[in-house]
Amino acid sequence: MTQENPENQEHNTTQKFDESYVKELRQEAANYRTKLRDAESQLEQLQQEKQQFEEEMLNRDIEMAAKEAGVVDPQTAAKLIDKDSAKEGGRENIQQQLNQLVQEKPFLKGGDIGRPSNPGDNGQPKMYSRQEIEQMSPEEINSDWENISEQMQKGLIR
C-alpha cells in the first residue's frame, strides 16, 4: 500500500480564495508593476544623465589639456579628439592625441594667425588725432613735424 504525502494532497486539491482577497492581490501586483516601470524609467534617466555628465567632464579634461598645450581653440580640439580612446587611456592618452593633432594641424596653436600681415610702418605716414598731439612732448612733435604740419594744413587732424 502506498502512502501519499500530505504535501502532494495539497497540490492536487484546488483551493478557492475569497474574491476580495484575489482582487487585493491583483491590485498589489499592479502597484508593483507600476513601481517597477517608474523605477526603470528613473534608472534610464539617471543613466542618460550620468553619460552626459561623463561626456561633459571628458570634454573639460580635453579642453584643459588643450589650453595647457597652447591650443588657441580648445573646443575645436575637443571635437577632433577620439573620445572613446580618451576615455580608456586617461590623461596621458589625451595629451598624446593633442600632440599628434597639433602636429597634423599646426594652426590650432595659433602662431601668426590673427596678427596683421601688414606691419604698422608700411611706408604711410602716421595719422594723428588732436588728442594725441596734445599729449606729445615738443621733442616728439618736432621729430615728426613735417607729417603733423601737412595733416594740419589738409584739415586731417580732428
C-alpha positions as CSV (number, residue, x, y, z in Angstrom):
1,M,0.0,0.0,0.0
2,T,1.4,3.4,-1.0
3,Q,1.0,6.3,1.4
4,E,0.6,9.7,-0.1
5,N,2.5,12.6,1.3
6,P,0.2,15.3,2.7
7,E,2.1,17.9,0.7
8,N,1.1,16.1,-2.5
9,Q,-2.5,16.1,-1.5
10,E,-2.4,19.9,-1.0
11,H,-1.1,20.4,-4.6
12,N,-3.7,18.1,-6.1
13,T,-6.6,19.8,-4.5
14,T,-7.8,23.2,-5.7
15,Q,-8.2,25.8,-3.2
16,K,-10.7,28.6,-3.5
17,F,-9.9,32.1,-2.4
18,D,-12.3,34.8,-1.4
19,E,-12.9,37.2,-4.3
20,S,-11.9,40.3,-2.3
21,Y,-8.6,38.6,-1.4
22,V,-7.9,37.9,-5.1
23,K,-8.7,41.5,-6.0
24,E,-6.4,42.7,-3.3
25,L,-3.6,40.6,-4.6
26,R,-4.2,41.7,-8.2
27,Q,-4.2,45.4,-7.1
28,E,-0.9,44.8,-5.1
29,A,0.7,43.1,-8.2
30,A,-0.5,46.1,-10.4
31,N,1.0,48.5,-7.9
32,Y,4.3,46.6,-8.0
33,R,4.3,46.6,-11.8
34,T,3.7,50.4,-11.8
35,K,6.5,50.9,-9.3
36,L,8.8,48.8,-11.4
37,R,8.1,50.8,-14.6
38,D,8.7,54.0,-12.7
39,A,11.9,52.7,-11.2
40,E,13.1,51.5,-14.7
41,S,12.2,54.9,-16.2
42,Q,14.2,56.7,-13.4
43,L,17.1,54.4,-13.9
44,E,17.2,55.1,-17.6
45,Q,17.0,58.8,-17.0
46,L,19.9,58.6,-14.4
47,Q,22.0,56.5,-16.8
48,Q,21.5,59.2,-19.5
49,E,22.4,62.0,-17.1
50,K,25.5,60.0,-16.0
51,Q,26.6,59.5,-19.6
52,Q,26.0,63.2,-20.4
53,F,27.9,64.2,-17.2
54,E,30.8,61.9,-18.1
55,E,31.0,63.3,-21.7
56,E,31.0,66.9,-20.3
57,M,33.8,66.0,-17.9
58,L,35.8,64.4,-20.6
59,N,35.3,67.5,-22.8
60,R,36.5,69.7,-19.9
61,D,39.6,67.5,-19.4
62,I,40.4,67.7,-23.1
63,E,39.9,71.4,-23.2
64,M,42.1,72.0,-20.1
65,A,44.8,69.8,-21.6
66,A,44.5,71.7,-24.9
67,K,44.9,75.0,-23.1
68,E,47.9,73.7,-21.3
69,A,49.3,72.6,-24.7
70,G,48.8,76.1,-26.1
71,V,45.9,75.4,-28.4
72,V,44.1,78.6,-29.2
73,D,40.7,76.9,-29.7
74,P,40.3,74.1,-27.1
75,Q,36.6,73.4,-28.1
76,T,37.7,72.6,-31.6
77,A,40.5,70.4,-30.3
78,A,37.9,68.6,-28.1
79,K,35.8,67.9,-31.2
80,L,38.7,66.4,-33.1
81,I,39.9,64.0,-30.4
82,D,38.8,60.4,-30.3
83,K,36.6,60.4,-27.2
84,D,36.4,56.6,-26.9
85,S,40.2,56.3,-26.9
86,A,40.5,59.2,-24.5
87,K,38.1,57.6,-22.0
88,E,40.1,54.4,-21.9
89,G,43.6,56.0,-21.9
90,G,43.0,58.8,-19.5
91,R,45.1,62.0,-19.3
92,E,48.2,60.5,-20.9
93,N,46.2,59.4,-24.0
94,I,44.5,62.9,-24.2
95,Q,48.0,64.5,-24.2
96,Q,49.2,62.1,-26.8
97,Q,46.3,62.7,-29.1
98,L,46.6,66.5,-28.6
99,N,50.3,66.4,-29.5
100,Q,49.5,64.4,-32.7
101,L,46.6,66.7,-33.5
102,V,48.8,69.8,-33.2
103,Q,51.5,68.2,-35.4
104,E,48.8,67.5,-38.1
105,K,47.0,70.8,-37.7
106,P,49.6,73.4,-36.5
107,F,47.1,76.2,-37.0
108,L,45.5,75.1,-33.7
109,K,48.5,76.5,-31.9
110,G,48.0,79.9,-33.4
111,G,51.3,81.4,-34.3
112,D,50.9,84.3,-36.7
113,I,47.2,83.7,-37.1
114,G,45.2,86.8,-36.1
115,R,48.2,89.1,-36.3
116,P,48.2,91.7,-39.1
117,S,50.2,90.6,-42.1
118,N,50.9,94.2,-42.9
119,P,53.2,95.9,-40.4
120,G,52.2,99.2,-38.9
121,D,55.0,101.0,-40.6
122,N,54.2,100.3,-44.2
123,G,55.6,103.5,-45.6
124,Q,52.5,105.5,-44.9
125,P,52.8,108.4,-42.5
126,K,51.2,108.1,-39.1
127,M,47.8,109.8,-38.8
128,Y,47.4,111.8,-35.6
129,S,44.4,112.9,-33.6
130,R,44.2,116.3,-31.8
131,Q,44.3,114.4,-28.5
132,E,47.5,112.5,-29.5
133,I,49.2,115.8,-30.5
134,E,48.2,117.5,-27.2
135,Q,49.7,114.6,-25.2
136,M,53.0,114.6,-27.2
137,S,56.2,116.3,-25.9
138,P,57.7,119.1,-28.0
139,E,60.5,116.7,-29.0
140,E,58.0,114.1,-30.3
141,I,56.2,116.8,-32.3
142,N,59.5,118.1,-33.7
143,S,60.6,114.6,-34.7
144,D,57.5,114.3,-37.0
145,W,56.8,118.0,-37.6
146,E,56.7,117.6,-41.4
147,N,53.9,115.0,-41.2
148,I,52.0,116.8,-38.5
149,S,52.0,120.2,-40.3
150,E,51.0,118.6,-43.5
151,Q,48.0,116.9,-41.8
152,M,47.1,120.2,-40.1
153,Q,47.1,122.0,-43.5
154,K,44.9,119.4,-45.0
155,G,42.5,119.5,-42.1
156,L,43.0,115.8,-41.2
157,I,43.7,116.3,-37.5
158,R,40.5,116.4,-35.6
